[in-house]
Amino acid sequence: MNRTRVEFTVEPFVDGAPGPHVTAAQDAVRGAGIVPDIGPFSTTIEGSTTAVADAAGKLIEAATRAGATRISIQLVTLPPQGADVDG
């Protein structure tokens, strides 16, 4: 199974005071069945490529509806769980 990690930042960003556009994105991810890892500057989600892509679409839609002016997304493809990544 293909696995993907997405890290996203929703702006405008105010340190220590996430606005409704940030929480809407995080709630959308939860609603898609993925538990977000919320850091001080960004949020990370991880799972099957299909699930993460679905969650990313939902977070974009929710955040922009709630007033986001920019959403930065970094996507990384991960090796399958249990794969020998050292060769």
N, C-alpha and C positions, 0 to 999 in steps of 0.2 A: 504494500500500500504506500503510495506517495504521501509524504508529510511535508508540511510547509509551516514556516514561522513568519508572521507579519508583525512588524513594529510600527505603531502609528502615533503621530502627534497631531492634536487638533488645536487650531488657533482661532481666535486670539488666546495666547497662553499667559496666565497669571500664576506665578509660583505660589503654591499653597492654597489657591482659590479657584478650583476648576469650575468653569461656568456651565450652564445647562447644555451647551453644545458638546462639551467634553463628556459629561455624564450620560447624555443621550447616546453617544457613540459606544460607551462602555455597556450601557443597558441593552443596546441593540445586539452587541456581541453575546451577552448573556442569553438574550432571547433566542439567539441562533444555536444555543447549546454549548457554547465555549466559555470557559472561565478565563477572564482576562487577568494578566499579571500587570497590575498597575504600579508603575514606577514614578519617580519624582518628575520626570520630564516626558515620558512616553508610556504607552501601554503595549504589551506584547500578547499575541494570541498564537496558539500552536495546535495543529491537528492535521487531519487528512486534508489534502489539497482542496478537495471539493468542499468540505465544511468550512475551511478558512476563507476560501473565495466567496462563499455564500455570506459568511459573517462580515467580510470586508465590504461587500456591496451594501449590506444593511447598515453598517456603521457610517458609511459615506452618506447614505440617504438621511439617516437620523440626525447626524451632526450638521449637515447643511440646512435641514429644516429647522434646527434649533439655533442657527446663527453662526456656524463656523465660517470663517473667511478663508481658511487654508487647511488642508489635511495632507500631511506628509506621510507617505507609506513606504516602508522598505520590506521587500519580500525575499525570503531565503528558502531555497529548497533543501530539505534535510534528507539524509539517508534513511531508508526504512528502519524501523525499530528492530534492534537485534542484529543489524548488518555489521560486518567487520569493515570498519572504515579505514583500517591501517593496511588493508590489502592482504 
